Amino acid sequence: MRDLTGKTAFITGGASGLGLAMAHAFGGAGMNVMLADIEEAPLQAAVADLEARQVRVASVLCDVADRAAVAAAAEATVAAFGKVHVVCNNAGVGAGGPIDEVKPADWDWIVAVNLMGVVYGMEAFLPHVRAHGEGGCFVNTASMAGMISVPGMEPYTATKYAVVGMSEGWAGQLAPENINVAVLCPGFVKTRIDQSGRTRQAKYGGPAAPAETSSSPLVAGGIDPERVGRRVLEAVQNDERYIFTHPDMRGLVEARFGQIMTGFSAAAASPALDGLDYVTPDLSTRPV
C-alpha cells in the first residue's frame, strides 16, 4: 500500500502510547485517522493533538472486549470517512506473576482485551475492507512476548502468541484478496502498559491504582513510541508481515528456534519412532 494519501486508518488504544504514535505516522502520511479508546479524556486530548497537526481525525469510545462496541466503532468509521483501509488492532493490557498468584479475573481480562479484542476487530472491519475492493492491511499488535516466553508473563505471553498465530493464518487466507495481515512485535517501549490496570473493566475486577512492577523500569527505559509508529507506517507501505522494532532481540528468537530444532533432531533419532513411514500432508495447499 504505497500510496496512503486520503485513505483511512482505524486504531484501537489510540489515545496514547503506540496507538497515538501510529496515528501521528499515518496522519503525517496524509491519512484520515479514526481513534478508538476506552478512556474519554485522553481520547479527546489525542484528537486535539492530531487536529493541531492538520490531520483529519475522528474518534469513538470503544471497549475492545465488547464485540458489539467494536462493531459499532467500525460502522462509525465508515460513516465518518466512507472507507477504511488500515485497521490497527492495538489495544492491550498486561497481567502476570507467579503461577499460584495469577487470579482467574486476570486471565479473563487479558484474554478479553489482548486476544478477543483482535478477533473482534478482524470480524468487524473485514467486511468493510472487502467492500471497497481496493485492498488493505490489518496490523495486529502482539509483542516480542509473542515470539519468546519470559517466566512470570504467561497470561500476557499466551495472548501475544495467539495474536501471532492468528495473524499468520489470516494472512494466508486474505492474501489472495490483496489484504495484508501484519503482526507488530515490539520489545520494550515507553508506554503505560505497566499501568494498564487503570482501565480495567468492572467485570474483571475494576480499575487498579498504578503501582510499580518489576517491568516498570524496563518499560520506562524502552524506545520512543514515535519510532514504532514510523516503523509501522513503513511496514504497511512495504506489505511486511512481521513488524519488528528491536533488531537486537533477534538472537533470543534464534535461540528459541534452536531449541525447537533440537527437539526435532531428538524425534528423528528416537527409537520410539524408528520405522515410522507416516508422511504429513502438505498443509500449505490445504483449502480454507
C-alpha positions as a Markdown table, in Angstrom:
| # | Residue | x | y | z |
|---|---|---|---|---|
| 1 | Met | 0.0 | 0.0 | 0.0 |
| 2 | Arg | 2.5 | 2.6 | -1.2 |
| 3 | Asp | 0.0 | 5.5 | -1.6 |
| 4 | Leu | -1.9 | 6.1 | 1.6 |
| 5 | Thr | -3.0 | 9.7 | 0.9 |
| 6 | Gly | -6.7 | 10.1 | 1.6 |
| 7 | Lys | -7.1 | 6.6 | 2.9 |
| 8 | Thr | -8.4 | 5.9 | 6.4 |
| 9 | Ala | -6.7 | 4.2 | 9.4 |
| 10 | Phe | -8.6 | 2.9 | 12.4 |
| 11 | Ile | -6.6 | 2.4 | 15.6 |
| 12 | Thr | -7.6 | 0.9 | 19.0 |
| 13 | Gly | -5.8 | 2.1 | 22.0 |
| 14 | Gly | -5.3 | 5.2 | 20.0 |
| 15 | Ala | -5.3 | 7.8 | 22.8 |
| 16 | Ser | -1.8 | 7.2 | 23.9 |
| 17 | Gly | 1.3 | 5.1 | 23.5 |
| 18 | Leu | 1.8 | 3.0 | 20.4 |
| 19 | Gly | -1.7 | 3.8 | 19.1 |
| 20 | Leu | -1.2 | 7.6 | 19.2 |
| 21 | Ala | 2.3 | 7.2 | 17.7 |
| 22 | Met | 0.7 | 5.2 | 14.8 |
| 23 | Ala | -1.8 | 8.0 | 14.4 |
| 24 | His | 1.0 | 10.6 | 14.1 |
| 25 | Ala | 2.7 | 8.5 | 11.5 |
| 26 | Phe | -0.4 | 7.7 | 9.4 |
| 27 | Gly | -1.7 | 11.3 | 9.7 |
| 28 | Gly | 1.7 | 12.6 | 8.6 |
| 29 | Ala | 1.4 | 10.4 | 5.5 |
| 30 | Gly | -1.9 | 12.0 | 4.6 |
| 31 | Met | -4.3 | 9.5 | 6.0 |
| 32 | Asn | -7.6 | 10.1 | 7.8 |
| 33 | Val | -7.5 | 8.7 | 11.3 |
| 34 | Met | -10.2 | 7.2 | 13.5 |
| 35 | Leu | -9.1 | 6.9 | 17.1 |
| 36 | Ala | -10.7 | 4.4 | 19.4 |
| 37 | Asp | -10.0 | 4.1 | 23.1 |
| 38 | Ile | -11.7 | 3.2 | 26.4 |
| 39 | Glu | -10.5 | 6.5 | 28.1 |
| 40 | Glu | -12.6 | 9.5 | 27.2 |
| 41 | Ala | -10.3 | 12.4 | 28.4 |
| 42 | Pro | -7.1 | 11.1 | 26.8 |
| 43 | Leu | -9.0 | 10.4 | 23.6 |
| 44 | Gln | -10.2 | 14.0 | 23.4 |
| 45 | Ala | -6.7 | 15.2 | 24.0 |
| 46 | Ala | -5.3 | 12.9 | 21.3 |
| 47 | Val | -7.9 | 14.3 | 18.8 |
| 48 | Ala | -6.9 | 17.8 | 19.7 |
| 49 | Asp | -3.2 | 16.9 | 19.2 |
| 50 | Leu | -3.9 | 15.4 | 15.7 |
| 51 | Glu | -6.1 | 18.4 | 14.7 |
| 52 | Ala | -3.2 | 20.7 | 15.6 |
| 53 | Arg | -1.1 | 18.6 | 13.2 |
| 54 | Gln | -3.7 | 19.2 | 10.4 |
| 55 | Val | -4.8 | 15.6 | 10.5 |
| 56 | Arg | -8.3 | 14.8 | 9.5 |
| 57 | Val | -9.4 | 12.8 | 12.6 |
| 58 | Ala | -12.5 | 11.5 | 14.4 |
| 59 | Ser | -12.9 | 9.4 | 17.5 |
| 60 | Val | -15.1 | 6.8 | 19.1 |
| 61 | Leu | -15.2 | 5.4 | 22.7 |
| 62 | Cys | -14.7 | 1.7 | 22.4 |
| 63 | Asp | -14.1 | -1.2 | 24.8 |
| 64 | Val | -12.4 | -3.8 | 22.6 |
| 65 | Ala | -13.5 | -6.6 | 24.9 |
| 66 | Asp | -17.1 | -5.9 | 23.8 |
| 67 | Arg | -17.9 | -7.4 | 20.4 |
| 68 | Ala | -20.8 | -5.0 | 19.9 |
| 69 | Ala | -18.7 | -2.0 | 20.7 |
| 70 | Val | -16.1 | -2.9 | 18.1 |
| 71 | Ala | -18.8 | -3.5 | 15.5 |
| 72 | Ala | -20.3 | 0.0 | 16.3 |
| 73 | Ala | -16.8 | 1.5 | 16.0 |
| 74 | Ala | -16.5 | 0.0 | 12.5 |
| 75 | Glu | -19.8 | 1.5 | 11.5 |
| 76 | Ala | -18.8 | 4.9 | 12.9 |
| 77 | Thr | -15.5 | 4.8 | 11.0 |
| 78 | Val | -17.3 | 4.2 | 7.7 |
| 79 | Ala | -19.9 | 6.8 | 8.5 |
| 80 | Ala | -17.1 | 9.3 | 9.1 |
| 81 | Phe | -14.8 | 8.6 | 6.3 |
| 82 | Gly | -16.6 | 6.4 | 3.8 |
| 83 | Lys | -13.9 | 3.7 | 3.6 |
| 84 | Val | -11.3 | 2.1 | 5.8 |
| 85 | His | -8.1 | 0.6 | 4.5 |
| 86 | Val | -5.8 | 0.1 | 7.5 |
| 87 | Val | -7.0 | -1.4 | 10.8 |
| 88 | Cys | -4.7 | -1.4 | 13.8 |
| 89 | Asn | -5.9 | -3.8 | 16.5 |
| 90 | Asn | -3.6 | -2.3 | 19.0 |
| 91 | Ala | -5.3 | -2.0 | 22.4 |
| 92 | Gly | -3.6 | -4.2 | 25.0 |
| 93 | Val | -3.2 | -4.7 | 28.8 |
| 94 | Gly | -0.7 | -6.5 | 30.9 |
| 95 | Ala | -1.0 | -9.1 | 33.7 |
| 96 | Gly | 1.2 | -11.8 | 35.1 |
| 97 | Gly | 3.0 | -13.1 | 38.1 |
| 98 | Pro | 3.9 | -16.3 | 39.9 |
| 99 | Ile | 1.8 | -19.3 | 38.7 |
| 100 | Asp | 0.0 | -19.6 | 42.0 |
| 101 | Glu | -0.8 | -15.9 | 42.3 |
| 102 | Val | -2.5 | -15.1 | 38.9 |
| 103 | Lys | -6.2 | -14.7 | 39.6 |
| 104 | Pro | -9.0 | -16.0 | 37.3 |
| 105 | Ala | -10.1 | -12.5 | 36.7 |
| 106 | Asp | -6.5 | -11.6 | 35.4 |
| 107 | Trp | -6.8 | -14.4 | 32.8 |
| 108 | Asp | -10.3 | -13.3 | 31.8 |
| 109 | Trp | -9.3 | -9.7 | 31.5 |
| 110 | Ile | -6.2 | -10.1 | 29.5 |
| 111 | Val | -7.7 | -12.7 | 27.1 |
| 112 | Ala | -10.8 | -10.5 | 26.6 |
| 113 | Val | -8.7 | -7.4 | 25.6 |
| 114 | Asn | -5.5 | -8.7 | 24.1 |
| 115 | Leu | -6.8 | -11.8 | 22.2 |
| 116 | Met | -10.6 | -11.4 | 21.7 |
| 117 | Gly | -10.2 | -7.6 | 21.0 |
| 118 | Val | -8.1 | -8.6 | 18.0 |
| 119 | Val | -10.7 | -11.2 | 16.9 |
| 120 | Tyr | -13.5 | -8.7 | 17.2 |
| 121 | Gly | -11.5 | -6.1 | 15.2 |
| 122 | Met | -10.9 | -8.6 | 12.4 |
| 123 | Glu | -14.6 | -9.7 | 12.4 |
| 124 | Ala | -16.0 | -6.1 | 12.4 |
| 125 | Phe | -13.7 | -4.5 | 9.8 |
| 126 | Leu | -13.0 | -7.2 | 7.3 |
| 127 | Pro | -16.4 | -6.8 | 5.5 |
| 128 | His | -15.8 | -3.1 | 5.2 |
| 129 | Val | -12.3 | -3.6 | 3.8 |
| 130 | Arg | -13.6 | -6.2 | 1.4 |
| 131 | Ala | -16.5 | -4.0 | 0.3 |
| 132 | His | -14.4 | -1.3 | -1.5 |
| 133 | Gly | -12.1 | -3.9 | -3.2 |
| 134 | Glu | -9.1 | -1.7 | -3.0 |
| 135 | Gly | -7.1 | -3.9 | -0.7 |
| 136 | Gly | -6.0 | -3.1 | 2.8 |
| 137 | Cys | -3.9 | -4.0 | 5.8 |
| 138 | Phe | -4.6 | -5.2 | 9.3 |
| 139 | Val | -1.9 | -4.5 | 11.9 |
| 140 | Asn | -2.4 | -6.7 | 14.9 |
| 141 | Thr | -0.3 | -5.7 | 17.9 |
| 142 | Ala | 1.5 | -8.7 | 19.6 |
| 143 | Ser | 4.8 | -8.3 | 21.3 |
| 144 | Met | 8.2 | -9.9 | 21.4 |
| 145 | Ala | 6.4 | -11.9 | 24.1 |
| 146 | Gly | 4.6 | -13.5 | 21.2 |
| 147 | Met | 8.0 | -14.8 | 20.0 |
| 148 | Ile | 9.8 | -15.7 | 23.2 |
| 149 | Ser | 8.4 | -16.6 | 26.6 |
| 150 | Val | 9.6 | -14.9 | 29.8 |
| 151 | Pro | 8.8 | -16.6 | 33.2 |
| 152 | Gly | 6.2 | -14.7 | 35.1 |
| 153 | Met | 4.5 | -13.2 | 32.0 |
| 154 | Glu | 2.4 | -16.3 | 31.0 |
| 155 | Pro | -1.0 | -14.6 | 30.7 |
| 156 | Tyr | 0.4 | -11.8 | 28.6 |
| 157 | Thr | 2.6 | -14.3 | 26.6 |
| 158 | Ala | -0.4 | -16.6 | 25.9 |
| 159 | Thr | -2.4 | -13.8 | 24.3 |
| 160 | Lys | 0.5 | -12.5 | 22.3 |
| 161 | Tyr | 1.5 | -15.9 | 20.9 |
| 162 | Ala | -2.2 | -16.3 | 20.0 |
| 163 | Val | -2.1 | -13.0 | 18.1 |
| 164 | Val | 0.9 | -14.0 | 16.2 |
| 165 | Gly | -0.6 | -17.4 | 15.3 |
| 166 | Met | -4.0 | -16.0 | 14.3 |
| 167 | Ser | -2.4 | -13.3 | 12.2 |
| 168 | Glu | -0.3 | -15.8 | 10.3 |
| 169 | Gly | -3.3 | -17.8 | 9.5 |
| 170 | Trp | -5.4 | -14.8 | 8.5 |
| 171 | Ala | -2.6 | -13.6 | 6.3 |
| 172 | Gly | -2.7 | -16.8 | 4.3 |
| 173 | Gln | -6.4 | -16.6 | 3.9 |
| 174 | Leu | -6.6 | -12.9 | 2.9 |
| 175 | Ala | -3.5 | -12.5 | 0.7 |
| 176 | Pro | -5.4 | -13.5 | -2.5 |
| 177 | Glu | -7.7 | -10.5 | -1.8 |
| 178 | Asn | -4.8 | -8.1 | -1.6 |
| 179 | Ile | -5.4 | -7.7 | 2.1 |
| 180 | Asn | -2.3 | -8.0 | 4.2 |
| 181 | Val | -2.3 | -9.1 | 7.8 |
| 182 | Ala | 0.8 | -7.9 | 9.7 |
| 183 | Val | 1.8 | -8.6 | 13.3 |
| 184 | Leu | 3.6 | -6.0 | 15.3 |
| 185 | Cys | 6.1 | -7.5 | 17.8 |
| 186 | Pro | 7.8 | -4.7 | 19.7 |
| 187 | Gly | 10.2 | -5.1 | 22.6 |
| 188 | Phe | 10.1 | -2.6 | 25.5 |
| 189 | Val | 8.6 | 0.8 | 24.5 |
| 190 | Lys | 8.0 | 3.9 | 26.7 |
| 191 | Thr | 4.2 | 3.4 | 27.0 |
| 192 | Arg | 1.9 | 2.9 | 30.1 |
| 193 | Ile | 1.3 | -0.8 | 29.5 |
| 194 | Asp | 2.6 | -1.4 | 33.1 |
| 195 | Gln | -0.2 | 0.8 | 34.3 |
| 196 | Ser | -3.0 | -0.7 | 32.2 |
| 197 | Gly | -5.0 | -1.7 | 35.3 |
| 198 | Arg | -6.2 | 1.9 | 35.4 |
| 199 | Thr | -8.7 | 1.0 | 32.6 |
| 200 | Arg | -9.7 | -2.5 | 33.9 |
| 201 | Gln | -13.4 | -3.0 | 33.5 |
| 202 | Ala | -15.7 | -3.7 | 36.5 |
| 203 | Lys | -16.5 | -7.2 | 35.4 |
| 204 | Tyr | -12.7 | -8.1 | 35.6 |
| 205 | Gly | -12.2 | -6.5 | 39.0 |
| 206 | Gly | -12.3 | -2.8 | 38.3 |
| 207 | Pro | -9.6 | -0.2 | 38.0 |
| 208 | Ala | -6.4 | -0.6 | 40.0 |
| 209 | Ala | -4.2 | 2.3 | 41.1 |
| 210 | Pro | -0.9 | 2.5 | 39.2 |
| 211 | Ala | 1.8 | 0.5 | 41.0 |
| 212 | Glu | 5.5 | -0.1 | 40.4 |
| 213 | Thr | 6.0 | -3.5 | 39.0 |
| 214 | Ser | 9.1 | -5.5 | 38.0 |
| 215 | Ser | 8.6 | -4.5 | 34.4 |
| 216 | Ser | 8.1 | -0.8 | 35.1 |
| 217 | Pro | 11.8 | 0.2 | 34.8 |
| 218 | Leu | 12.1 | -1.8 | 31.6 |
| 219 | Val | 9.1 | -0.1 | 30.1 |
| 220 | Ala | 10.4 | 3.3 | 31.3 |
| 221 | Gly | 13.7 | 2.6 | 29.6 |
| 222 | Gly | 12.2 | 1.4 | 26.3 |
| 223 | Ile | 12.3 | 3.1 | 23.0 |
| 224 | Asp | 10.3 | 6.1 | 21.9 |
| 225 | Pro | 6.8 | 5.1 | 20.7 |
| 226 | Glu | 7.1 | 7.5 | 17.8 |
| 227 | Arg | 9.8 | 5.3 | 16.3 |
| 228 | Val | 7.4 | 2.4 | 16.5 |
| 229 | Gly | 4.7 | 4.5 | 14.8 |
| 230 | Arg | 7.1 | 5.3 | 11.9 |
| 231 | Arg | 8.1 | 1.6 | 11.7 |
| 232 | Val | 4.5 | 0.5 | 11.4 |
| 233 | Leu | 3.9 | 3.1 | 8.6 |
| 234 | Glu | 6.9 | 1.8 | 6.5 |
| 235 | Ala | 5.8 | -1.8 | 7.1 |
| 236 | Val | 2.3 | -1.1 | 5.9 |
| 237 | Gln | 3.7 | 0.6 | 2.8 |
| 238 | Asn | 6.0 | -2.3 | 2.1 |
| 239 | Asp | 3.4 | -5.1 | 2.8 |
| 240 | Glu | 5.6 | -6.6 | 5.5 |
| 241 | Arg | 4.1 | -9.4 | 7.6 |
| 242 | Tyr | 6.3 | -9.3 | 10.7 |
| 243 | Ile | 6.9 | -5.9 | 12.1 |
| 244 | Phe | 9.9 | -5.9 | 14.5 |
| 245 | Thr | 11.2 | -2.8 | 16.3 |
| 246 | His | 14.1 | -4.2 | 18.3 |
| 247 | Pro | 16.6 | -5.9 | 15.9 |
| 248 | Asp | 19.0 | -6.6 | 18.9 |
| 249 | Met | 16.4 | -9.2 | 20.1 |
| 250 | Arg | 17.0 | -11.4 | 17.1 |
| 251 | Gly | 19.4 | -13.7 | 19.0 |
| 252 | Leu | 16.7 | -14.5 | 21.6 |
| 253 | Val | 14.4 | -15.7 | 18.8 |
| 254 | Glu | 17.2 | -17.7 | 17.1 |
| 255 | Ala | 17.9 | -19.3 | 20.5 |
| 256 | Arg | 14.3 | -20.4 | 20.9 |
| 257 | Phe | 14.1 | -21.9 | 17.4 |
| 258 | Gly | 17.4 | -23.6 | 18.0 |
| 259 | Gln | 15.9 | -25.4 | 21.0 |
| 260 | Ile | 12.9 | -26.3 | 18.8 |
| 261 | Met | 15.2 | -27.7 | 16.2 |
| 262 | Thr | 16.9 | -29.7 | 18.9 |
| 263 | Gly | 13.6 | -31.2 | 19.7 |
| 264 | Phe | 13.1 | -32.3 | 16.1 |
| 265 | Ser | 16.5 | -33.8 | 16.0 |
| 266 | Ala | 15.7 | -35.8 | 19.1 |
| 267 | Ala | 12.5 | -37.0 | 17.4 |
| 268 | Ala | 14.4 | -38.0 | 14.3 |
| 269 | Ala | 16.7 | -40.2 | 16.4 |
| 270 | Ser | 14.0 | -41.6 | 18.6 |
| 271 | Pro | 13.8 | -45.4 | 18.9 |
| 272 | Ala | 10.1 | -45.0 | 19.7 |
| 273 | Leu | 9.6 | -43.5 | 16.1 |
| 274 | Asp | 12.0 | -45.9 | 14.3 |
| 275 | Gly | 10.5 | -47.2 | 11.1 |
| 276 | Leu | 7.6 | -44.7 | 11.1 |
| 277 | Asp | 6.5 | -44.3 | 7.5 |
| 278 | Tyr | 3.8 | -41.7 | 8.0 |
| 279 | Val | 4.1 | -38.6 | 5.8 |
| 280 | Thr | 2.3 | -35.5 | 7.0 |
| 281 | Pro | 0.1 | -34.0 | 4.2 |
| 282 | Asp | 1.1 | -30.7 | 2.6 |
| 283 | Leu | -0.6 | -28.1 | 4.8 |
| 284 | Ser | 0.4 | -25.2 | 2.6 |
| 285 | Thr | -2.2 | -26.2 | 0.0 |
| 286 | Arg | -4.9 | -27.1 | 2.4 |
| 287 | Pro | -8.2 | -25.3 | 1.4 |
| 288 | Val | -9.8 | -22.9 | 3.9 |
